[in-house]
Amino acid sequence: MSDREATVHNPIFARWILPRVNTNHDARGGAEHRRELLAGLSGRVIEVGAGMGSNFGHYPRSVKELVATEPESYLRSLATRAAATAAIPVRVVDCLGESLPMDDASFDAGVASALLCTVADPARVLSELFRVIRPGGELRFYEHVRASSLGLALIQRIVDATVWPRLGGGCHTGRDTRSAIERTGLVIERCREFMFRPCALLFPSAPYILGVARRP
């Protein structure tokens, strides 16, 4: 199956679920997480799977260009609208994270925010991010991950095998994202682990990591 045959189309998630989840997320502390994620970035940055552009307003002005990829058409239209009012230059691109049409080592930093739980092949997306980030550049990540407690990890396995990915735009709650980042060859410099549940129904996705990894 080619990349273009794997077009992302999640109309219910894009139109009804994600906007409501993002509103709760930001109102209950998620906006501060976004600012922490993006603080200190500069130069040319790529954000893969930018969704509706919720991060755009939190990028520092030291970012000279943001290239934001989003393959879901409705979310991409929202991201394009958000880009028009951003304080930094933002270019929204239609492409899959598994196959980025960008040159090697062409970005100072990459951003993965609520991305690696949803993509079909996280290892390939991380490999592509590694490729397009310059040596010495950063990957900023903010992702919900596999729980450390056996009980919650079991619940995650159950919901991931049933309705959760279908309702959540492909979201999987129980991925070991930190290990996936390290296997790519990126070196994690800092990583904060915490529980964050913006609403009661999202308890399977409460374990989060937020941090910085560097390409050697």
C-alpha positions in Angstrom: 0.0 0.0 0.0 1.4 3.4 -1.0 1.5 6.4 1.3 -1.1 8.2 -0.7 -3.4 5.2 -0.5 -3.1 5.4 3.3 -5.0 8.7 3.3 -6.1 9.7 6.8 -9.9 10.3 7.1 -11.4 10.5 10.6 -14.5 12.8 10.2 -16.2 12.0 13.5 -13.0 12.4 15.5 -11.9 15.5 13.6 -15.2 17.3 13.8 -16.6 16.3 17.1 -14.2 14.6 19.4 -10.8 16.3 19.1 -12.1 19.9 19.4 -13.9 19.0 22.7 -11.0 17.1 24.0 -8.6 19.9 23.2 -10.8 22.5 24.9 -10.8 20.4 28.1 -7.1 19.6 27.8 -6.0 23.3 27.6 -8.5 24.6 30.2 -7.3 22.0 32.8 -3.5 22.5 32.4 -2.7 21.4 29.0 -1.9 24.9 27.7 0.9 25.1 30.3 2.2 21.7 29.0 2.2 23.1 25.4 4.2 26.1 26.5 6.7 23.9 28.4 7.0 21.6 25.3 7.9 24.5 23.0 9.8 26.9 25.2 13.2 27.9 23.8 12.8 26.6 20.3 14.4 28.6 17.5 15.2 28.4 13.8 13.3 26.1 11.5 10.9 23.6 13.1 8.7 20.8 11.9 5.6 19.6 13.8 4.4 16.3 12.5 0.7 15.6 12.9 -0.2 19.2 13.9 -4.0 18.4 14.1 -6.0 21.6 14.3 -3.0 23.7 15.1 -3.5 23.9 18.8 0.2 24.4 19.4 0.7 27.2 17.0 -0.1 30.0 19.5 2.5 28.7 22.0 5.6 28.8 19.7 8.2 31.4 20.7 9.0 34.2 18.3 12.5 32.8 18.0 11.1 30.2 15.6 11.7 31.6 12.1 9.6 29.0 10.2 7.2 26.2 11.3 6.3 23.5 8.8 3.2 21.7 10.2 2.1 18.5 8.6 -1.4 17.1 8.9 -2.9 14.4 6.6 -6.5 14.6 7.8 -8.3 17.1 5.5 -10.7 18.7 8.0 -8.0 19.1 10.7 -5.7 20.5 8.1 -8.3 23.2 7.2 -8.5 24.1 10.9 -4.7 24.2 11.1 -4.5 26.4 8.1 -6.9 28.8 9.8 -4.9 28.8 13.0 -1.7 29.4 11.0 -3.2 32.6 9.6 -3.3 34.2 13.1 -0.1 32.7 14.5 2.7 35.1 15.6 5.3 33.1 13.6 5.3 32.0 10.0 3.5 28.6 9.7 3.2 26.5 6.5 0.7 23.7 6.7 1.5 20.6 4.5 -0.5 17.6 3.5 1.6 14.5 4.1 1.9 11.4 6.3 4.5 11.3 9.1 5.8 8.0 7.7 7.0 9.7 4.5 8.0 13.3 4.9 8.7 15.2 1.7 11.5 17.2 3.3 15.3 17.2 2.8 17.6 15.4 5.2 18.9 17.5 8.2 16.7 20.5 7.1 15.2 21.4 10.5 16.6 22.6 13.7 14.0 20.8 15.7 11.0 18.5 15.4 7.8 18.3 17.5 5.7 15.3 18.3 2.7 16.2 20.3 -0.1 13.7 20.7 1.2 12.1 17.5 3.0 8.8 18.3 -0.1 7.3 19.9 -2.1 7.7 16.6 0.2 6.9 13.7 0.2 3.4 12.2 4.0 3.0 12.3 5.6 5.1 15.2 9.0 3.7 14.5 8.9 4.9 10.8 7.6 8.3 11.9 10.4 8.7 14.4 12.9 7.5 11.7 11.6 10.2 9.4 11.9 12.8 12.2 15.5 11.7 12.9 16.3 12.1 9.2 14.9 15.6 8.8 16.3 17.0 12.1 19.9 18.2 11.7 22.7 16.7 13.8 22.6 18.4 17.2 19.0 19.3 16.7 16.1 18.5 19.1 13.0 16.4 19.1 10.4 17.8 21.6 7.8 15.3 22.6 4.5 15.4 24.6 2.8 12.1 24.5 0.5 9.9 26.5 2.1 6.5 27.1 1.9 3.0 28.6 1.1 3.0 32.3 3.7 1.7 34.8 1.0 0.2 37.0 -0.2 -3.3 36.0 -3.8 -2.5 36.5 -3.9 0.6 34.3 -1.7 -1.1 31.7 -4.2 -3.9 31.5 -7.1 -1.5 31.0 -5.0 0.2 28.3 -4.5 -3.1 26.5 -8.3 -3.8 26.7 -9.4 -0.4 25.3 -6.7 -0.4 22.6 -8.1 -3.8 21.4 -11.7 -2.5 21.3 -13.3 0.8 20.5 -10.7 3.4 21.6 -8.6 3.6 18.4 -11.8 3.8 16.2 -13.2 6.7 18.3 -9.8 8.4 18.9 -8.5 8.8 15.3 -6.2 5.8 15.6 -5.1 6.6 19.2 -3.5 3.8 21.2 -3.2 4.4 24.9 -0.5 1.8 25.8 2.5 2.5 23.6 6.0 2.5 25.0 6.9 5.8 23.3 10.0 6.6 25.4 11.6 3.3 24.3 10.6 3.9 20.7 12.3 7.3 20.7 15.5 5.8 22.1 15.5 3.0 19.6 15.5 5.5 16.8 19.0 6.7 18.0 17.8 10.0 19.6 19.3 10.7 23.0 16.8 11.7 25.6 18.2 14.7 27.6 15.2 15.2 29.8 11.8 13.5 30.3 9.1 14.3 32.8 6.6 11.6 33.6 3.3 12.6 35.1 -0.4 11.8 35.2 -2.8 14.2 33.5 -6.5 13.5 33.1 -8.4 16.5 31.6 -11.7 14.6 31.9 -12.8 11.4 33.7 -13.4 9.5 30.5 -9.7 9.9 29.4 -8.3 8.0 32.4 -6.8 5.2 30.2 -4.6 7.9 28.6 -3.6 9.7 31.8 0.2 8.7 31.9 2.2 11.3 30.0 5.8 12.0 29.1 7.1 15.5 28.1 10.7 16.1 27.2 13.6 16.7 24.9 15.7 14.3 22.8 18.6 15.2 20.7 20.0 13.8 17.4 23.6 13.0 17.9 
